[in-house]
Amino acid sequence: MKTVRLLMGCLLAILLFLVTGPSAHAEEVKAKVNPLASLKRIKTTATDELILLNEAPAFQFVEGKRIEVATLARGSVYPILDITDDYYSFSYGNDRLYVLKESATTRPAASTYELLKSDYTVLTTARIPVYDLDKPGANIVAYVEPNMRMTVVRETAYYQVQMGGKRRFIEKQDTVKDSGVPVLMYHHMIENAAQSDMRNNRMVIDVKQFEEQMDYLVNNGWTAITMETFRAWKEKEIDLPRNVVVITFDDGILSTVVYAYPILKNYNMPAVSFAITGKIRQQAAPWDPATLQNVGLKEIRETADVFDYQHHTHYYHLMNKEKGLPFLLTESYEAILADLEQGKFQLGKAFEGDTERVKYLAYPFGQYNETTLRAVTDAGIRYAFTTNTGNVRLGDSPLELNRQGIAPEHTLADFEAKLLNTFK
């Protein structure tokens, strides 16, 4: 009966989405905003500058991976932000790039300049030139690699970008609109799903399908990122290339530990598990693929090297039977806040009582309203995810973030389209 109730809840979530639309809150009409209106200006000083000895590559680091972003022209000069054992860094976009020390020499040169941090980003379509002026015949000072996310600080006939606090320019025709960062949404997986009693449930995929998708990410240059990396990008502390992805699971079902955990660990991929905290006991019931079990505190501790366990509410992953709506749409601010705080306390038991680490939430059934948003904010949740289909762009509201749901019928071509935000 427990399995039937949960599966019926999943089907009801799909029906509710089809009837009410993406979310109760999404019905509001939002005014079109100028993405360049939110520029953040930061005064920066440097005491030394680097000079490139020859043409040299410049890098970003994402989850420990070194990614070549650009090639800098010989003789280029940039104020130094920081020095490590092997690299000099200089400002670029919302963050910085790194060049090997062997590629440059340095000299004292005090300077003060203004860094502009922007929500407006575009993607490079090929290896594109960067110019020192916004007019024909300008000098090329760098080349940026394909599929790089570039931060735009001004738009005229060209896009103005920033490198080392200096104005630089790229041609619009060399870029496309930013497709955003895909946040994949999974629930449950089993072996031989098509032959099981769950074969008609769109929230249940086959283990082989999941492994094929993770294999696709690895073989096609995608990097799975942590929620901390995602947060830093959203708060314009770092830049990210196009090919990054967040992997999430809803409900805290034991199959994520039995099947997903070893696959993710093998590929060195982090993921997020949004657990229904009211179902967390000391440890999970024995694994039975014919029914549903939830992770316990024991399993959470044992798999925290891969999974970042976060909030999916405590007792509010439920429907109000009289109103036919999720609890997050029908209950009071005080009740929702109390449920969220109770869930943080329960999840904190797995982490020596640390409740402050619980900063991310997935809305049950993807539904929320203004009352929900107030309670979520006051509970200390910084980022919250819906079931609205789409990728996340830099300027998106932090408590109304899209995801890309993965269902059994999605082919690898569909999976690729979801990553690129082109799935129809």
C-alpha distance (Angstrom), angle and dihedral (degrees) to the residues before:
residue distance angle dihedral
M1 . . .
K2 3.81 . .
T3 3.81 90.3 .
V4 3.79 92.1 47.1
R5 3.80 92.0 50.8
L6 3.81 92.6 49.9
L7 3.79 93.4 46.1
M8 3.79 90.4 48.3
G9 3.80 87.9 51.3
C10 3.79 90.3 54.0
L11 3.80 91.8 50.0
L12 3.80 90.1 46.7
A13 3.81 89.2 53.0
I14 3.79 90.0 55.9
L15 3.81 91.7 47.4
L16 3.80 91.4 47.8
F17 3.80 90.5 51.1
L18 3.81 91.4 51.3
V19 3.81 93.2 47.5
T20 3.79 102.2 40.8
G21 3.78 100.5 29.0
P22 3.79 127.8 -126.9
S23 3.81 95.3 -32.3
A24 3.76 142.0 -28.5
H25 3.77 89.1 -108.3
A26 3.80 94.5 48.3
E27 3.79 91.5 71.3
E28 3.78 89.1 78.0
V29 3.80 113.9 101.4
K30 3.78 110.7 -123.7
A31 3.79 120.8 -153.4
K32 3.78 117.2 -119.9
V33 3.78 109.4 -103.8
N34 3.76 132.2 -158.2
P35 3.83 105.8 -114.5
L36 3.80 89.9 -151.5
A37 3.81 92.0 58.3
S38 3.82 90.9 79.4
L39 3.80 98.2 61.5
K40 3.79 112.8 150.3
R41 3.81 114.6 -150.1
I42 3.79 120.4 -151.4
K43 3.79 123.7 -176.2
T44 3.80 109.9 -136.1
T45 3.80 132.4 -173.8
A46 3.79 130.6 -161.7
T47 3.80 132.2 -172.2
D48 3.81 98.8 -165.0
E49 3.77 138.6 31.1
L50 3.78 134.3 -153.4
I51 3.79 126.5 -131.0
L52 3.81 119.3 -158.0
L53 3.80 111.3 -124.6
N54 3.79 92.2 -159.8
E55 3.78 138.3 -8.7
A56 3.82 103.5 -56.2
P57 3.81 141.5 179.5
A58 3.82 122.6 -111.5
F59 3.80 122.8 -152.5
Q60 3.79 147.3 -157.0
F61 3.80 123.8 -154.6
V62 3.82 117.7 -137.5
E63 3.81 119.0 178.8
G64 3.79 89.2 -23.0
K65 3.81 94.2 -50.0
R66 3.78 118.8 122.7
I67 3.81 109.9 -135.3
E68 3.79 122.5 -169.5
V69 3.80 107.5 -131.4
A70 3.78 105.9 167.4
T71 3.79 147.1 -0.7
L72 3.81 114.0 -129.2
A73 3.80 124.3 -147.5
R74 3.78 121.4 -111.3
G75 3.79 112.0 -94.1
S76 3.84 94.1 24.0
V77 3.81 112.6 151.7
Y78 3.81 124.2 -151.3
P79 3.83 133.5 171.4
I80 3.81 108.8 -111.9
L81 3.81 116.6 -116.7
D82 3.78 98.3 -177.7
I83 3.80 142.9 -12.0
T84 3.82 126.1 -139.8
D85 3.79 130.6 176.7
D86 3.80 92.4 -83.2
Y87 3.80 107.9 14.4
Y88 3.78 147.9 53.9
S89 3.80 115.1 -149.8
F90 3.79 131.1 -154.5
S91 3.80 132.6 -177.0
Y92 3.79 118.0 -84.2
G93 3.80 127.6 165.3
N94 3.79 109.7 -37.0
D95 3.80 93.1 -21.8
R96 3.82 135.1 7.5
L97 3.78 148.5 -75.8
Y98 3.80 128.1 -131.4
V99 3.81 129.0 -136.0
L100 3.79 125.3 -170.3
K101 3.78 113.7 -103.9
E102 3.79 89.8 -127.0
S103 3.82 88.7 62.4
A104 3.79 95.9 60.6
T105 3.75 148.0 34.6
T106 3.80 124.9 -144.5
R107 3.77 139.3 -141.1
P108 3.81 136.1 -177.3
A109 3.78 110.5 -93.2
A110 3.79 120.3 152.7
S111 3.78 112.7 -148.3
T112 3.78 140.7 164.1
Y113 3.78 121.3 -156.1
E114 3.78 140.8 160.0
L115 3.78 122.6 -109.7
L116 3.80 115.8 -151.5
K117 3.81 117.0 -152.9
S118 3.79 115.1 -161.7
D119 3.82 141.8 -175.7
Y120 3.80 91.0 -148.8
T121 3.81 111.8 99.0
V122 3.80 135.4 166.0
L123 3.81 133.4 -172.7
T124 3.78 126.3 -122.0
T125 3.81 114.1 -123.3
A126 3.81 96.6 -161.4
R127 3.79 139.5 -7.8
I128 3.79 97.9 -52.6
P129 3.82 134.5 -168.7
V130 3.80 123.6 -116.9
Y131 3.82 115.7 -148.8
D132 3.78 133.9 -153.7
L133 3.83 92.3 -139.0
D134 3.81 136.2 32.2
K135 3.79 97.5 -121.2
P136 3.80 139.2 77.7
G137 3.78 114.9 -77.3
A138 3.80 94.3 30.2
N139 3.80 119.3 148.9
I140 3.79 120.0 -98.0
V141 3.80 109.1 -124.9
A142 3.81 98.8 173.8
Y143 3.78 146.5 -5.6
V144 3.82 121.0 -130.6
E145 3.81 120.0 -149.5
P146 3.85 124.4 -118.6
N147 3.82 120.4 -84.2
M148 3.79 94.5 24.1
R149 3.79 121.8 143.4
M150 3.82 110.5 -127.9
T151 3.80 124.6 -165.2
V152 3.80 114.1 -132.7
V153 3.82 119.2 -151.8
R154 3.81 98.7 175.8
E155 3.78 137.2 14.7
T156 3.79 124.3 -149.8
A157 3.81 126.1 126.2
Y158 3.81 83.4 -40.1
Y159 3.79 133.7 32.0
Q160 3.80 111.2 -106.2
V161 3.80 114.4 -142.2
Q162 3.81 134.0 173.8
M163 3.79 130.8 -114.8
G164 3.78 119.1 169.5
G165 3.79 91.7 -15.9
K166 3.80 90.2 -58.1
R167 3.78 127.8 119.8
R168 3.77 111.7 -108.6
F169 3.81 130.5 173.0
I170 3.79 139.6 -142.8
E171 3.78 129.3 -173.6
K172 3.80 115.6 -107.1
Q173 3.78 92.2 -135.8
D174 3.82 89.4 64.5
T175 3.80 92.5 62.8
V176 3.81 142.4 54.2
K177 3.79 133.3 -153.8
D178 3.79 112.8 -74.2
S179 3.81 108.9 -98.3
G180 3.80 90.6 -156.4
V181 3.80 132.9 -132.1
P182 3.83 114.3 -55.7
V183 3.79 116.5 -130.6
L184 3.81 107.0 -163.9
M185 3.81 118.3 -147.5
Y186 3.82 122.3 -151.8
H187 3.80 131.9 166.2
H188 3.81 118.5 176.2
M189 3.80 135.7 -2.1
I190 3.79 135.0 -173.0
E191 3.78 137.8 170.1
N192 3.81 117.2 -93.0
A193 3.79 90.9 9.2
A194 3.83 93.3 170.6
Q195 3.82 90.1 61.5
S196 3.81 95.8 44.8
D197 3.80 133.1 91.6
M198 3.81 86.4 -105.2
R199 3.81 94.5 59.8
N200 3.81 93.4 113.8
N201 3.80 95.3 49.1
R202 3.82 111.1 102.3
M203 3.80 90.3 -157.6
V204 3.82 92.5 63.6
I205 3.81 119.2 77.5
D206 3.78 132.2 179.2
V207 3.80 118.3 -99.1
K208 3.81 89.7 -126.9
Q209 3.80 90.4 55.5
F210 3.80 90.6 53.7
E211 3.79 92.5 47.6
E212 3.81 91.2 49.6
Q213 3.80 89.9 52.1
M214 3.80 93.3 49.7
D215 3.81 88.9 47.2
Y216 3.81 88.8 52.0
L217 3.81 90.9 54.0
V218 3.80 92.7 51.5
N219 3.80 95.6 44.9
N220 3.80 94.1 46.7
G221 3.78 99.4 50.3
W222 3.82 100.8 -100.3
T223 3.81 120.7 147.9
A224 3.80 121.2 -152.8
I225 3.80 110.0 -139.0
T226 3.79 133.5 -157.3
M227 3.78 124.1 -116.5
E228 3.80 88.4 -109.1
T229 3.81 90.1 58.1
F230 3.81 89.8 45.8
R231 3.83 90.0 50.5
A232 3.80 92.4 48.9
W233 3.81 90.2 51.6
K234 3.82 92.6 48.1
E235 3.80 90.2 50.4
K236 3.82 91.0 49.9
E237 3.79 94.1 -115.4
I238 3.82 92.6 123.6
D239 3.79 140.7 15.5
L240 3.79 124.4 -126.1
P241 3.80 131.9 -158.6
R242 3.81 120.2 -124.2
N243 3.80 97.5 -98.9
V244 3.80 101.5 71.6
V245 3.79 126.3 112.3
V246 3.81 139.1 -173.7
I247 3.83 115.8 -141.8
T248 3.82 116.1 -153.1
F249 3.80 136.6 178.1
D250 3.81 125.3 -163.2
D251 3.83 129.5 -144.7
G252 3.84 100.7 19.0
I253 3.81 94.5 -105.2
L254 3.81 115.8 -179.5
S255 3.82 92.7 -121.3
T256 3.80 87.9 75.4
V257 3.81 87.5 65.3
V258 3.83 97.3 38.6
Y259 3.82 97.5 45.5
A260 3.81 114.3 6.7
Y261 3.81 97.8 44.4
P262 3.83 98.1 62.2
I263 3.82 91.9 44.0
L264 3.79 92.8 50.2
K265 3.80 92.6 43.6
N266 3.81 90.8 51.2
Y267 3.81 90.1 53.9
N268 3.84 92.9 40.7
M269 3.80 90.7 -121.9
P270 3.82 123.3 152.7
A271 3.79 119.8 -143.4
V272 3.81 140.4 179.8
S273 3.81 124.9 -121.6
F274 3.81 115.0 -160.5
A275 3.80 101.2 -158.2
I276 3.79 129.3 -162.1
T277 3.79 92.4 -126.5
G278 3.82 95.7 -160.9
K279 3.82 87.3 68.7
I280 3.80 95.3 52.4
R281 3.83 112.9 110.3
Q282 3.81 130.0 168.3
Q283 3.78 89.8 -77.5
A284 3.78 138.8 -9.9
A285 3.78 124.6 -89.5
P286 3.83 114.2 -104.5
W287 3.79 112.3 -70.3
D288 3.81 114.1 -94.9
P289 3.83 116.1 169.5
A290 3.80 91.0 -158.9
T291 3.82 92.3 64.6
L292 3.81 138.7 29.0
Q293 3.78 127.1 -96.7
N294 3.79 129.3 176.5
V295 3.78 128.4 -134.5
G296 3.78 118.3 -98.6
L297 3.79 132.2 -148.8
K298 3.82 89.2 -91.2
E299 3.82 93.1 56.3
I300 3.79 92.0 43.7
R301 3.80 91.8 55.8
E302 3.81 92.2 44.9
T303 3.80 95.3 52.0
A304 3.81 101.6 35.8
D305 3.80 89.4 107.1
V306 3.83 87.3 73.9
F307 3.80 106.3 18.2
D308 3.78 125.0 61.6
Y309 3.81 100.4 -153.7
Q310 3.79 112.1 -143.8
H311 3.82 141.4 162.4
H312 3.82 130.8 -61.0
T313 3.85 92.4 158.9
H314 3.80 126.9 -87.3
Y315 3.81 108.6 -111.7
Y316 3.81 97.8 -12.0
H317 3.79 100.1 88.8
L318 3.81 84.1 103.0
M319 3.78 141.7 102.1
N320 3.81 124.8 -119.9
K321 3.82 98.2 -123.5
E322 3.80 94.8 -157.2
K323 3.80 94.7 51.2
G324 3.80 98.4 29.8
L325 3.81 91.1 -131.9
P326 3.81 135.4 112.2
F327 3.79 117.9 -90.9
L328 3.81 90.3 -114.1
L329 3.82 87.7 66.2
T330 3.79 98.4 43.4
E331 3.81 107.6 35.4
S332 3.80 127.9 84.7
Y333 3.78 126.2 -98.6
E334 3.82 90.3 -109.8
A335 3.80 93.2 51.0
I336 3.80 94.1 47.7
L337 3.80 92.0 47.3
A338 3.81 90.9 49.7
D339 3.80 91.1 50.9
L340 3.80 92.1 50.2
E341 3.80 92.3 48.4
Q342 3.80 91.0 48.3
G343 3.80 89.7 51.5
K344 3.80 92.5 50.8
F345 3.80 89.4 51.5
Q346 3.81 92.7 50.4
L347 3.80 93.9 47.4
G348 3.79 90.6 45.3
K349 3.82 89.4 63.9
A350 3.80 88.0 75.9
F351 3.80 91.0 54.5
E352 3.81 105.1 47.3
G353 3.79 92.0 -85.9
D354 3.80 95.1 -54.2
T355 3.81 105.5 152.1
E356 3.81 95.2 161.2
R357 3.81 90.2 75.1
V358 3.82 89.2 67.9
K359 3.80 100.3 90.4
Y360 3.80 103.9 135.0
L361 3.79 132.1 71.0
A362 3.79 139.3 -174.4
Y363 3.82 111.9 -153.2
P364 3.82 113.0 -125.0
F365 3.81 107.9 -111.8
G366 3.82 86.1 1.3
Q367 3.79 90.6 -89.4
Y368 3.82 129.9 135.4
N369 3.81 142.2 142.4
E370 3.79 138.0 -166.1
T371 3.81 92.5 -74.9
T372 3.79 89.6 52.4
L373 3.79 91.7 49.7
R374 3.82 92.1 52.6
A375 3.80 92.1 50.0
V376 3.79 93.0 45.3
T377 3.80 91.0 51.0
D378 3.79 93.3 48.3
A379 3.82 90.7 48.2
G380 3.80 88.6 62.3
I381 3.79 96.5 -107.1
R382 3.80 109.1 151.0
Y383 3.80 101.6 -178.7
A384 3.79 128.8 27.2
F385 3.79 130.7 -175.3
T386 3.79 131.0 -144.4
T387 3.80 131.1 -166.4
N388 3.81 90.9 -113.0
T389 3.78 108.8 131.5
G390 3.78 116.3 -115.0
N391 3.79 144.6 70.1
V392 3.79 127.1 -80.5
R393 3.79 119.3 -103.9
L394 3.76 124.8 -161.0
G395 3.80 96.4 -106.0
D396 3.83 97.1 44.9
S397 3.80 118.7 124.9
P398 3.83 107.7 -90.5
L399 3.81 93.6 -135.2
E400 3.82 96.2 46.3
L401 3.78 104.6 53.2
N402 3.80 124.9 160.3
R403 3.78 127.5 -129.6
Q404 3.78 137.7 -167.9
G405 3.79 110.5 -121.8
I406 3.80 116.3 -147.4
A407 3.81 118.2 -146.7
P408 3.84 133.8 178.7
E409 3.82 93.5 -101.3
H410 3.80 94.5 57.5
T411 3.80 111.8 109.7
L412 3.79 124.2 -154.6
A413 3.81 87.2 -98.1
D414 3.83 88.2 54.9
F415 3.79 89.5 47.3
E416 3.80 91.2 53.4
A417 3.82 90.2 48.2
K418 3.79 90.3 52.6
L419 3.79 91.0 51.6
L420 3.82 89.7 52.3
N421 3.83 93.1 41.2
T422 3.81 92.5 -120.0
F423 3.82 98.9 111.7
K424 3.81 113.1 129.6
